[in-house]
Amino acid sequence: MLITDPSQLPARLYLAEQVRALDRCAIEQHGIPGLILMERAGAAAFELLRARWPEARSITVLCGTGNNGGDGFVVARLALQAGLTVRLLQLGDSAKLRGDALTSAERFRQAGGTIEPYADLDFPVDLIVDAVLGTGLERAVSGPWAEALMAANRHPAPLLALDIPSGLHADSGRILGCAIQAQATISFIGLKQGMFTAEGPACCGAIAFADLEVPPEVYRAVEGSARLLRWQAFAERLEPRARSLHKGDCGHLLLVGGERGLLGAIRMAGEAALRTGAGLVSIATRPEHAALIASQRPELMCHGVVQPEELLPLLARADAVAVGPGLGQGGWGQRMLRRVLQCDLPLVVDADGLNLLAQEPERRDGWVLTPHPGEAGRLLGCSAREIQSDRFGAVSRLRRRYGGVVLLKGAGTLIASEAEALTGLCREGNPGMASGGMGDLLTGVIGSLIVQGEPIEMAAEMGTCLHGAAADLAAGGGERGMLATDLLPAIRRLMNPEAG
């Protein structure tokens, strides 16, 4: 079955080796010949091709010498039989074709097709199909292979990638030298985790999926590596509030931050917490900021604090604490963070709270850490580039070192916790979120969900999806120029699905 609706994609993600295990299980234990799976893959890809580009009359298929190339031969044959003009360009020595890929190449020839050695793409065509490199790629693409991929990217025709864009690492989502930048990708049997984080979303475009009609028992044999998280699944848990509810039932969140010159961050976090539904939100900030924030948003209870002991009565009334937005890394921020870390309340730590934590690391269970790649690098003593090169590995290392729940922000935000065996991955959100203040909102959202009774693991996953879904609504007016505060009306709307 071909799935093109993003909301209907399977929730389970896999490593490349796990997908190969699914393939072996289907062939060896359930008696489905590999050639049949290849035929089904090609047929599903051709179905997507026709549905997405119905006006295409000429296609060029770039084929490698492995099974990914075999899928491409099937697509080329079906296109030829449907009356399309087909040009198939072979990368690598066609004498290396083996097994099912060789059989599919022969069937293409028998249908009247011609296999040409790849030379260039300097000719007009309506669509290019990428069937060059599959999920087993582990080294950088170079030489003629890299030249072909870059030529395909430069060509004005749209690109359809089979199984995974060539050059994209299936497990990490990093680009190995260069990679196809597809408008659409169809993945077979199991969705690869690298397609959804780091450079994966930019390379894959719209993602479709075909299970190739393998039986459910195949999927029960392989656990998978990660889970796709969707706001809609969390929204279905929300119920209208009881008519007898009062503010004390909805929790009290304390936010700590707002060093001189940085009051905007803590104010936005506070409003996000209110819009998510917290009953009470207190802010501990520099005295000169307290009155100003209260005048802007009087529902926030603002307290000027100079010494850490002044936090004690505020901590005594709170159900959870979020620390970091606008905290700064000076003496005031350091003293506030140390005092907060001495309490036993659930915590959300972000921004400068994380930067200070990197200087004096500690481990605990009852907190949510929300680093972006730069902050994650400081927490692990490496560069942001190293974090991005293996985001799944980075979030796992962070959780092992610091405990609790770790949320690694970015394209395909990752959430790791001891309570969940498989890392969560949020697809919600868009490039419009690349602006200041977005992380401050997320801190307030997660803290708000915690004080409303959600376990920290659930609050992190639900809050991340809510935050991203709100950004997607806000992006209706365009991604460029979107402000963090543009998300606030959408957050309230999404938290009240019964209001329509």
Secondary structure, DSSP 8 states (H G I E B T S, - for coil): -EE--GGGS-SEEE-HHHHHHHHHIIIIIT---HHHHHHHHHHHHHHHHHHH-TT--EEEEEE-SSHHHHHHHHHHHHHHHTT-EEEEEE-S-GGG--HHHHHHHHHHHHTT--EEE-----S--SEEEEES--TT--S---HHHHHHHHHHHHSSS-EEEESS-TTB-TTT--BSS-----SEEEEESSEEGGGGSTTHHHHH-EEEEE-TT--HHHHHT---SEEEE-HHHHHTT-----TT--GGGG-EEEEE---TT-HHHHHHHHHHHHHHT-SEEEEEE-HHHHHHHHHH-TTSEEEE-SSGGGGHHHHHH-SEEEE-TT--SSHHHHHHHHHHHTS-S-EEE-THHHHHHHHS----SSEEE---HHHHHHHHTS-HHHHHHTHHHHHHHHHHHH-SEEEE-SSSEEEEETTEEEEEEE----GGG-STTHHHHHHHHHHHHHHTT--HHHHHHHHHHHHHHHHHHHGGG-STT--GGGHHHHHHHHT-GGG-
